[in-house]
Amino acid sequence: MKNGFLKNKVVLVTGGTGSFGKLFVRTILAQSDVKKVIVFSRDELKQFEMQKEIQDPRVRFFIGDIRDSERLHRAFHGVDYVVHAAALKQVPACEYNPIEAVKTNVLGAQNIINAAIDNGIRKVIALSTDKAANPVNLYGATKLCSDKLFIAGNAYSGDTDTHFAIVRYGNVMGSRGSVIPVFKEQAKTGVLTITDPRMTRFWITLEHGVAFVLQSLELMKGGELFIPKIPSMNIMDLAKAIAPGCKTKTTGIRHGEKLHEVLLPPDESFYALEFKNMFILEPDAKWLKKPRHKGGKPVKEFYEYSSHTNTEWLTPTQMKKMI
């Protein structure tokens, strides 16, 4: 059976009722002999709906907020692995409500780190975003801060067996907040709004995202940042894939938005290893005495993995099939 490392393990997923969380839970239930899966989230309605969809005796639902450290300590008791997917991630909402984004994405991360160490969690892997690389909006800035906290968590844990790592990838097809549902709705009017026709983005399917997180969770030693190799797409090609007969209207780049996204900035190239399907950023800290991952080759100095210089591109036809 796939994912044998999860056999008889207890896995907790924060933000477990979100797009990623739901598929992640379904996947490990189907592909492993996991002992128990705990869905940790703050929306009782979404938990109720998920309970009706997934009726498996191995699943438990735990209402709580990652801002509440006491609740996290209770939820983490007896857990082996934590997958941290809870976040405030809508760019405009974070810009307008900055302190709320900080409370969830930054202070919530610190709560998870403390609860994990105190409860002896073996592995914690946190989901990040391409917007955390050279951030220009508050969402990206809070996730960069969160990433730094999780990496440093390996120092806080001292001699304990608790390890932390990060997964960073691009836009997820079909997830909440994706432009794809927006374009589908706008297609009914015959006009799609484009911020800038030159814009490019990295794209990953939800299934690929889940598989990559599982792979990273198994491989992690502590302190790494895992980046998948994924295709890019121009926004105009995306529009053609979703609504080929529609006109487009250029509205201009929004506040906090980039023309292109970066998954591996040049300044991080000095401690990045390249593998067939991913990059692994080794921890840049002398106090993290972790062995390097075998089989990877160091990337060139100042190498940048950007959506507009990517070597792999999606065509409208390919995107249409994936959607």
VENRAFEN-V394235 format. One record per pair of residues at least 12 apart in sequence whose ideal C-beta (glycine too) atoms are under 10 Angstrom apart, sorted by the first residue. I is the first residue (numbers start at 1). J is the second residue. Records with the same first field share a line. If there is no record, write none. Layout:
I->J, J
This chain:
1->30, 31, 32, 33
2->27, 28, 30, 31, 32, 211, 214
3->27, 28, 30, 31, 32, 33, 34, 211, 214, 215, 217, 218
4->31, 32, 33, 218
5->32, 80, 81, 123, 214, 217, 218, 219
6->28, 31, 32, 33, 34, 35, 37, 80, 81, 214, 217, 218
7->32, 33, 34, 35
8->32, 33, 34, 35, 36, 80
9->28, 32, 33, 34, 35, 36, 37, 79, 80, 81, 122, 123
10->34, 35, 36, 37, 38, 58, 60, 76, 77, 78, 79, 80, 81, 82, 121
11->24, 25, 28, 29, 32, 34, 35, 36, 37, 38, 39, 58, 79, 80, 81, 82, 83, 123, 217
12->36, 37, 38, 39, 40, 60, 62, 72, 75, 76, 78, 79, 80, 81, 82, 83, 84, 112, 116, 121, 124
13->25, 28, 37, 38, 39, 40, 41, 62, 81, 82, 83, 84, 85, 86
14->38, 39, 40, 41, 42, 62, 64, 65, 66, 72, 75, 82, 83, 84, 85, 86, 87, 108, 112, 124, 126, 127
15->39, 40, 41, 42, 43, 66, 83, 84, 85, 86, 87, 89, 104, 127
16->37, 38, 39, 40, 41, 46, 47, 50, 59, 61, 62, 83, 85, 86
17->39, 40, 41, 42, 43, 44, 45, 46, 47, 48, 49, 50, 51, 61, 85, 86
18->41, 43, 46, 85, 86, 87, 89, 127, 175, 176
19->85, 172, 173, 174, 175, 176, 177, 178, 206, 209
20->83, 85, 127, 172, 175, 176, 206, 209, 210, 213
21->39, 40, 41, 46, 50, 83, 85, 86, 127, 210
22->39, 46, 49, 50, 53, 54, 206, 210
23->175, 205, 206, 207, 209, 210, 211
24->37, 39, 83, 85, 127, 206, 209, 210, 211, 213, 214
25->37, 38, 39, 50, 53, 54, 56, 58, 59, 83, 210
26->50, 53, 54, 56, 59, 210
27->206, 207, 210, 211, 213, 214
28->58, 81, 83, 210, 214, 217
29->54, 56, 58, 59
30->56
31->210, 211, 214
32->214
33->58
34->56, 58, 59, 80, 81
35->58, 78, 80
36->57, 58, 59, 60, 78, 79, 80
37->54, 56, 58, 59, 60, 61, 83
38->58, 59, 60, 61, 62, 75, 76, 78, 79, 82
39->51, 54, 59, 60, 61, 62, 63
40->60, 61, 62, 63, 64, 65, 66, 71, 72, 75, 76, 79, 82, 83, 84, 85, 86, 112
41->61, 62, 63, 64, 65, 66, 85, 86
42->63, 64, 65, 66, 67, 68, 71, 86, 104
43->63, 65
44->61, 63
46->61
47->61, 62, 63
48->61
60->75
62->74, 75, 76
63->75
64->86
65->86, 103, 104, 108, 111
66->84, 86, 87, 103, 104, 105, 107, 108, 109, 110, 111, 112, 115
67->86, 100, 103, 104, 107, 108, 111
68->108, 111
69->107, 108, 110, 111, 112, 114, 115, 118
70->111, 115
71->111, 115
72->108, 111, 112, 113, 114, 115, 116, 118, 119
73->111, 114, 115, 116, 118, 119
74->115, 119
75->115, 119
76->112, 114, 115, 116, 117, 118, 119, 120, 121, 124
77->115, 118, 119, 120, 121
78->119, 120, 121
79->115, 116, 119, 120, 121, 122, 124
80->120, 121, 122, 123
81->116, 121, 122, 123, 124, 125, 217, 218, 220
82->112, 115, 116, 119, 121, 122, 123, 124, 125, 126, 162, 164, 217
83->123, 124, 125, 126, 127, 167, 210, 213, 214, 216, 217
84->108, 109, 112, 113, 116, 124, 125, 126, 127, 128, 146, 150, 164, 166, 167
85->125, 126, 127, 167, 209, 213
86->104, 105, 108, 109, 112, 126, 127
87->101, 104, 105, 108, 109, 126, 127, 128, 129, 139, 142, 143, 146
88->100, 101, 102, 103, 104, 105, 108, 138, 139, 142, 143
89->101, 104, 105, 127, 129, 131, 139, 140, 142, 143, 175, 176, 177
90->139, 176, 177
91->131, 136, 137, 138, 139, 140, 177, 254, 255, 256, 257
92->137, 139, 177, 254, 255, 256, 257
93->138, 139, 177
94->131, 137, 138, 139, 140, 141, 142, 143, 256
95->137, 138, 139, 254, 255, 256
96->138
97->138
98->138, 139, 141, 142
99->138
101->137, 138, 139, 141, 142, 143
102->138, 141, 142, 145, 146
103->142
104->142, 146
105->132, 138, 139, 141, 142, 143, 144, 145, 146, 149
106->141, 142, 143, 144, 145, 146, 148, 149
107->142, 145, 146, 149
108->142, 146, 149
109->124, 126, 142, 143, 145, 146, 147, 148, 149, 150, 153, 164
110->145, 146, 149, 150, 152, 153, 156
112->124, 126, 146, 149, 150, 153, 164
113->126, 146, 149, 150, 152, 153, 154, 156, 157, 162, 164
114->153, 156
116->150, 153, 156, 157, 160, 162, 163, 164
117->153, 156, 157, 158, 160, 162, 164
118->160, 162
119->162
120->157, 160, 161, 162
121->157, 160, 161, 162, 163, 164
122->160, 161, 162, 163
123->161, 162, 163, 164, 165, 216, 217, 218, 220, 221, 222
124->150, 153, 154, 157, 162, 163, 164, 165, 166, 217, 220, 222
125->150, 163, 164, 165, 166, 167, 213, 214, 216, 217, 218, 219, 220, 224, 226
126->143, 146, 147, 149, 150, 151, 153, 164, 165, 166, 167, 168, 213, 225
127->143, 146, 166, 167, 168, 169, 172, 209, 213, 216
128->140, 143, 144, 146, 147, 150, 166, 167, 168, 169, 225, 226, 227, 263
129->143, 144, 146, 147, 167, 168, 169, 170, 171, 172, 261, 263
130->143, 168, 169, 170, 171, 201, 202, 204, 227, 230, 258, 260, 261, 262, 263, 264, 305, 306, 307
131->143, 144, 168, 170, 171, 256, 257, 258, 261, 262
132->144, 145, 146, 147, 148, 166, 168, 225, 262, 263
133->147, 168, 225, 227, 258, 261, 262, 263, 264, 265, 267, 268, 304, 305, 306
134->258, 261, 262, 265, 266, 267, 268, 304
135->256, 258
136->255, 256, 257, 258
137->254, 255, 256, 257, 258
138->256
139->256
140->256, 258, 261
141->256
143->166, 168
146->166
147->164, 166, 168, 225, 281
148->166
149->164
150->164, 165, 166, 223, 225
151->164, 165, 166, 222, 223, 224, 225, 281, 283, 284, 285, 288
152->164, 223, 283, 285, 287, 288
153->165, 222, 223
154->221, 222, 223, 224, 283, 285, 287, 288, 289, 290
155->222, 223, 283, 285, 287, 288
157->222
161->222
162->222
163->220, 221, 222, 223, 224, 288, 290
164->220, 222, 223, 224, 283
165->216, 217, 219, 220, 221, 222, 223, 224, 225, 226, 280, 281, 283
166->216, 220, 223, 224, 225, 226, 227, 281
167->209, 212, 213, 215, 216, 217, 220, 224, 225, 226, 227, 228, 278
168->225, 226, 227, 228, 263, 264, 279, 281
169->202, 203, 204, 208, 209, 212, 213, 226, 227, 228, 229, 230, 263, 278
170->201, 202, 203, 204, 209, 227, 228, 230, 231, 232, 233, 261, 262, 263, 307
171->201, 202, 203, 204, 230, 233, 238, 261, 307
172->202, 203, 204, 205, 206, 207, 208, 209, 210
173->203, 204, 205, 206, 207, 208, 209, 238, 314, 319, 322, 323
174->205, 206, 322, 323
175->204, 205, 206, 209
178->201, 203, 206
179->192, 193, 194, 195, 199, 201, 235, 238, 239, 242
180->203, 238, 241, 242, 319, 323
181->242
182->242
183->235, 238, 239, 241, 242, 243, 246, 248, 323
184->242, 243, 323
186->239, 242, 243, 246, 248, 249
187->239, 242, 243, 244, 245, 246
188->243, 246
189->243, 246, 247
190->243, 245, 246, 247
191->243, 246, 247, 248, 249
192->235, 236, 238, 239, 240, 242, 243, 246, 247, 248, 249
193->239, 248, 249, 250, 251, 252
194->235, 236, 238, 239, 248, 249, 250, 251, 252
195->235, 250, 251, 252, 253, 254, 257, 259
196->235, 236, 250, 251, 252, 253, 254, 257, 258, 259
197->234, 235, 236, 239, 248, 250
198->234, 235, 236, 253, 259, 260, 308
199->233, 234, 235, 236, 238, 253, 257, 258, 259, 260, 261, 307, 308
200->232, 233, 234, 235, 236, 237, 238, 258, 259, 260, 261, 306, 307, 308, 309, 310, 313
201->231, 232, 233, 234, 235, 238, 258, 260, 261, 307, 308, 314
202->227, 228, 229, 230, 231, 232, 233, 260, 261, 262, 263, 305, 306, 307, 310, 312, 314
203->230, 231, 232, 233, 238, 307, 313, 314, 318, 319, 322
204->228, 230, 231, 322
205->230, 322, 323
207->322
208->228, 230, 322
209->228, 230
211->228
212->226, 227, 228, 229, 230, 277, 278
213->226, 228
215->228, 277, 278
216->228, 278, 280
219->275, 278, 280, 293
220->280, 290, 293
221->280, 282, 283, 288, 290, 291, 292, 293
222->283, 288, 289, 290
223->281, 282, 283, 284, 285, 287, 288, 289, 290
224->271, 273, 280, 281, 282, 283, 288, 290, 292, 293
225->263, 264, 268, 271, 272, 279, 280, 281, 282, 283, 284
226->275, 278, 279, 280, 281, 293
227->263, 264, 268, 272, 274, 275, 278, 279, 280, 281, 305
228->263, 277, 278, 279
229->263, 274, 275, 276, 277, 278, 279, 305, 310, 311, 312
230->263, 277, 278, 305, 307, 310, 312, 314
231->307, 310, 311, 312, 313, 314, 315, 318, 319, 322
232->260, 261, 306, 307, 308, 309, 310, 311, 312, 313, 314
233->307, 310, 312, 313, 314, 315, 316, 318, 319
234->307, 308, 313, 314, 316
235->248, 259
236->248, 316
237->313, 314, 315, 316, 317, 318, 319
238->314, 316, 319, 320, 323
239->316
240->315, 316, 317, 319, 320
241->314, 315, 316, 317, 318, 319, 320, 321, 322, 323
242->316, 319, 320, 323
244->316, 320
258->306, 307
259->307, 308
260->306, 307, 308, 309, 310
261->305, 306, 307, 308
262->304, 305, 306, 307, 308, 309
263->279, 304, 305, 306, 307, 310
264->279, 281, 299, 303, 304, 305, 306
265->302, 303, 304, 305, 306
266->299, 300, 301, 302, 303, 304, 305, 306
267->302, 304
268->281, 284, 299, 303, 304, 305
269->281, 298, 299, 300, 301, 302, 303, 304, 305
270->282, 284, 298, 299, 301, 302, 303
271->283, 284, 285, 292, 298, 299
272->296, 297, 298, 299, 300, 303, 305
273->292, 293, 294, 295, 296, 297, 298, 299
274->295, 296, 297, 298, 299, 300, 303, 305
275->293, 294, 295, 296, 297
276->295, 296
278->293, 296
279->296, 299, 303, 305
280->292, 293, 296
281->299
282->296, 298
